[in-house]
Amino acid sequence: MAAVRVRQHVNPLSSKYQTPTPPPDWTKIYADMTLPLHLDIGCARGRFVLSMAQLQPDWNYLGLEIRDPLVEEANRLRDELGLRNIHYLFCNVNKSLRPLLSSLPSGMLQRVTIQFPDPWFKKRHQKRRMVQADTVADLADYLAPGGSVFIQSDVEEVAIEMCDRFHSHPAFQRTSSQWLPTNPLPVSTERERATQAKGEPVYRALFERV
């Protein structure tokens, strides 16, 4: 199947993305609702969580993405592989994260990844960035104690801003004051591999829910 061609940048503040995505019936999606959940925010084509779901079948995986064609393609591939521990949802995270998380069983969310989000370089566009104070507050309310948030970017300014937002919330503690030299997860994203192949730095940090 040919790859779906979609716009690289989507403005999350446009009117078409202001309606929250209703939570699905999770019991019809995951074969085992007792497994811990790994949430990948801004999953793009979803290949990272797809690989993780196959490598770690004792976890459930959820990818959130604002570009609907990528979600449809990812779910088709999931169905072709017959996986019952992974799902992709089209949504604007800044509008849908809290209603989605509140519909999950308490304590199910145990790991979150936010990797290479759109940097929105222009100052007037930075309010479009994915990790806002409300995003962090929502994760603080629903991530299980001891759970983790792994963030990374190839733009240091964006990585610093994400770290600052998590650091400013009392529910999160950074595991190291320095950038992590390697990815603590067993799977790398496509962007991560491409960045490293060019010899460029990746800025990584891990936070724990205290």
N, C-alpha and C positions, 0 to 999 in steps of 0.2 A: 504494500500500500504506500502511495506517495505521501510524503510529509505534508501536513496541512500548513498553508502559508497564511500567516496572520500578522497584524501590525505588531511591531516590537514594543511600542509604547501605547498605553491606554490611560487616559485621564480619569482617575477614580472619582474626581469631583464633578464630572459631567452628569447630567440629569438621569441618563439611562442606567447609571450604577448606584442610585440612591435607595432603591428598594431592597430591603434585607432578603436574603435567600432563606426560605423556610427550611427548618431542619427536616431531614428525611426520617423515615422509620428505620432507625439503626438496626433493629433486629432482623430486618429484611436484607440488610447489606452485609453484616458481619456474621460469619458462621458461629463465632464464639465471642460473646460480649464480655466474658470475664478476662480477656486478654488486655494488657496495657495498650494504650493508644499513643502512637507517634504522629504528631501533627506537623506537616510541612507547609508553611505559609508562603505563597507565591511559588508554587511547584512547577510552573511553566509546562513543559511537555510531560513531566511526571516520571521521568526515567529514574531519577534518584530513588524515590520511594518505591517504585516498581522493583528495583534491584534489592532494596532493603526488605521488602515484603517476601521476596523469594529466599533471601539469605537468612532472615529471622522470622520464620513462620509462627513463632510464639508471641508475636506482636501484631496488633492491628495498625493500619496506616491510613491516614487521611491527608490528601493533597488539596489545597485550596488555591484557586487560580481565577483571575479576573477575565481572562480571554477564553470565552466559551468554546470556540473550535478546538482549542488545545485540550480542554476537559473532555469533550466528546471523543476525540481521538484516543486519549489516555484510557478512558473507560472501555472503549472498544478493544484495545489491546489487552486490558485486564480481563475482559470476558473471553477473549481468544485463548488466554493462558489458564482460564478457569480458576482464578484466584479469588478466595472468599475472605481475605484479610486486608483488603485494600479498596479504597474508594476515592473518587475525585469529585469535587464540587465546584461549580461556577459560582463565584461570589465576590463582592467587594469586601475585603476583610474588615475595613474600617466601619462598615455598616452591619456586617453579619456575624462577626466573631462571637460576641456575647450570646446572641440567641442560639447559635449552633452549639457552643460549649455548654450552655445551661441545659440543653436537651440530652446531654450524655450522662451516663451513670456517674455518681460522685466518685472521684478518685481514679477514673479511667484514664484521663490525660496524664501521661507521665514523661513525655519527651516532646520538645518542640524544636524545629529547625527553621531558621530564616536565612536564606542563602542568596547572596548577590541580588538584592532587590534593586529596582530601578533607582538610579541615583538622583534623578531630577536635579541637574547641576545648577540651573538658574535659580537665583534666590527667590524670585516670585513664584516658582514652581515647587519649592521645598515642602509646602504644606500638603503636597500630593504624596510625599514619601510614606511608605507602608507603616513603619514603626513610629507611631505617635504615642503620646502619654496614655490615651485610652486603650490602645492595643496592649501595652504593658499591664495596665490595671486589670484588663479582662483576663489575661494569662495568669496574673497573680491570684485572681479569684478562683480559677478552675484547675490550675496545674497542681497536681498532688504534691504534698510536702516531700522533699527529696528529689522531686522531678528536675529536669534540666532544660535549659534553653541554649542551643548552640547557634551562634550567628557568625557569618563571614561575608566579606565583601572584598573586591579588588580595588575599591575606592576608600582610601583611609579616612577621608572626611565623613563618609557615610557610616563606616564601621565605628568611628568615634562617637558619632551622634547616637547610634543604636545603643552602644555601651552606656553612654551618659543617661539615656532614658531608663534603661534597666537598673543602673546603679542608683538612680535617684529614687527608686521605689524600695521601701524597706523589706519587701518580701523576697528580694533577689540579692544574692551574693555572688560576686565574680570569683571564679576559682583561682585566677592568677592575674596579677597586675600587669603582666606582659602579654603580648599577642602570642597565641599558641603556635608553636612551630609546625605542627602537623594536625591533620584532621583526626579527632578522636573516634570518628565513626568509620565503619569498614567500607563505606562506599563514598566516592567522590562525585560531585556534580560535573556535568559537561563543561560548564563555565570554569569550574575550578581546574579541571585538567587542561583546558585551553590556556588559561592564565599561567599556569605553572610551565607549560610547554614553551611559552614565550619568555620564560625566565623572569616573570613579573611577580611581585609579592601578593600574598593573600593575607588579609587581616582577619584573624579568628579569635573568638572569645567564647567562654562557656560560663553560664550562670546557673546557680542552683536555687531552687525554691526552698527557702528556709522556714 
